[in-house]
């Protein structure tokens, strides 16, 4: 079944740090109402978040976009059980997950706008983990040629097992939210973000 993306504004994002990333992107976008180049993207304290970030290059010259993973040692590598640096995303995800996940990335590339999803998946002990994904597109003036994914894993149970989270059981992730952020595309002052609206674990 095809994913249905709902229209949303930036307040749909739960994680404070993901809102920070989106605000940085929006500030750049607002200058000319067009997506920025990746070299311009420099949120504060980004080093602290590198384990949660995955950088991709995007080739749109093929029949379907080709996304190549450029990051190594990220939390995604732990959740998937191995590193993906240098590999195509669809090959890395494999035949079970790729048909479910790749359309989220294609939507971001086609719409040239941020995409936010929440999926639930059980860890190896049966605890439900919310997998929150924010995708930000970048371009040097033409088609989308870079993409950054911010990935957050959160459980209401507090602790959970992230190792092999995405491959550790037979149940596929269940999407709870698929949103294209296409409303209120302007930078919000950090002070307007409510504090303590989410607990992050993992």
C-alpha positions, 0 to 999 in steps of 0.5 A, a space after each residue: 500500500 502506498 504511503 499517504 503523506 499529510 500536509 504539516 507545519 514544523 510543529 509536527 516534529 517532536 524532537 527539539 534537536 530535529 526542530 533546531 535542524 529544521 529551523 536552520 534549513 528554514 532560515 536558509 530556505 527563506 532567503 530565496 524560497 528555494 532549498 539551500 546548498 549543503 555547504 551552508 547547513 551549519 547548525 550549532 553543536 552539530 558534532 553532538 548529533 553526528 551519531 544521529 545524522 546520515 548524509 547522502 548524495 543524490 543522483 537524479 540522472 538515473 530512471 529513479 533517484 540513486 541515494 549513496 550513503 556517505 556516513 559511517 559509524 552512525 546510530 543507523 549502522 547500529 540499528 541495521 547491524 552494519 555500516 552502509 558507507 559507500 552503498 546505495 540506500 536501497 541495496 543497504 536496506 534490502 528487499 524487505 525494508 527498501 519498498 517501505 522506506 525508499 518512498 519516503 526519500 523519493 517524496 523528499 526529493 520530488 517535493 524538494 521539501 522536508 519530510 518527517 515520519 514516525 514509525 513504530 518497531 519492536 526491539 528484540 525484547 518486544 518493547 515498542 520503539 518510535 523511530 523518528 526520521 527528518 529528511 532535509 533536501 539540498 541543492 546547488 541550484 538544480 535538482 536535489 543532490 544531497 540529503 541529510 537524515 536525522 534519526 531519533 529512536 525513543 521508547 516510552 519504556 525508557 531503555 531499549 535495545 538498538 542493536 539490530 533494531 531494524 532487522 531483529 524481528 519479522 515484523 516490519 516497521 509500522 508508520 504512524 505518521 508521514 508528513 511533508 512539511 509544506 506549511 509555515 515555511 519560515 524560521 522560528 526563533 528558538 525561544 518559541 520552542 516548548 521545553 521538555 516536550 520529548 524525552 530522548 533515549 537510545 
